[in-house]
Amino acid sequence: MALTGLQIQKLLPKTNCKECGSNTCLAFAMKLAAKKADLAECPYASDEARTVLGAASRPPMRTLGLGPQKKCLIGGETVMFRHEKTFVHQTALAATVSDADPGALAAAAAARDYVLVRVGEELRLDLICLTNDALAPDAFAEAAGKIHKATRLPLIARSASPLALAKAAEALAGSGSILASAGPESLDTLAAAAKRHGHALAVTAPDLDGLAELTKRAAASGFEDLILDFTAYGAAERFQTMTIARRAALKNECRELGYPCIAFVAAPASDADAAVAMAQASGLICKYASVLAAPGFDPAFWAPLLTLRQNIYTDPQKPIQVEPGVYPIGEPGPCSPVFVTTNFSLTYFLVSGEIENAGLSAWLAVPDCEGMSVLTSWAAGKFSGASVAKFIAERGLAATLEKKVLVLPGYVAQIKGEAEEGLPGWTVLVGPQEVADLESFAKTRLG
Ligand code: SF4
């Protein structure tokens, strides 16, 4: 029978030391009861607590840390669909290079340096996947070590040779990389190598029963930094199998399948195949790759995937927001107009970007609308003429501006009258509905 938070709290030290990341033992107990924490996160749990809670308190999917400091977290998911609650740890993305390619090091460095800035966040790749297509085990391990040294990124060392993987594990010691992949014969050797050098180990088998058998064996030997590798399947079957595995772990408490999973997208042979590769990679970010390795490094391929990942792995209950405030765009002065929008990040960056593109200097007033878009916040009563007027008055703009021109978003023309009432002395204009029309609006209405 599942224990309640209060029952679990009685088994904890009750010192509220916060080392588990929760403010109190009770808060941690509630997380354990909801299977959103692992008892191992409390360093002071007694043997009795470990015995009683043990596996029962374990989250349905294990969380693993990659990288030298184990900061790149994967797994730990609790729902099948993002809209049920949220996905927890975003898919770690890896650019794949081959050890047969003399330009592998340069491609890995380019992948490491690539940054896509979107809605105020820097989006980057997380790993380099080095495939063993040509080199002997020693040379493969040496190449892996060189790439890690040059990029400081964790690697996915991928080889069909257990010897090459064991040697790569040593060359990559302390980098928090992934060895891919162990089968029934190589499991014991590679689990020992991964454990000794601080890596995660991907395991692979022809079917789910085989995979479950491998994870059970590894767990029994005391090593659980495991990742499920379903690469033996075709694209459609792989989606199906990954979904079945996730459902088994989350809904049926199948411990043996409660691990993150890894997927590899093959290099395209033609332009048509490139579209297929993109479709596969996109699908795998949504369902349910914890780690995704895709071919090479081409910004045109990775930019849409980084954007998709950002969209899927933001918490739908917490819209991405910018700090409320009055932002200068360009070099505004006392005669510059004041545009108003909400603090939903996407809206803010669209409007500020378009003001910049139009070559305007303006103030951008952003009241707190709880991160909602213009129409949503207006419908929720968070963005009204009165609230806009109050915000402008509180920020003291009237005292600093000579020409008091306020531009409201075009979609909420109905709040103009109320804003005018609250802002005597201001000229209140209704801007365009689409930001793309901002430049022509500025030319015709702002002189
Ligand atoms: S680490 Fe353990 S003792 Fe400390 S607050 Fe968390 S549960 Fe309580």
Boltz pocket constraint, residues with backbone or C-beta under 6 A from the ligand:
constraints:
  - pocket:
      binder: B
      contacts: [[A, 12], [A, 13], [A, 14], [A, 15], [A, 16], [A, 17], [A, 18], [A, 19], [A, 20], [A, 21], [A, 22], [A, 23], [A, 24], [A, 25], [A, 28], [A, 41], [A, 42], [A, 43], [A, 44], [A, 45]]
      max_distance: 6.0
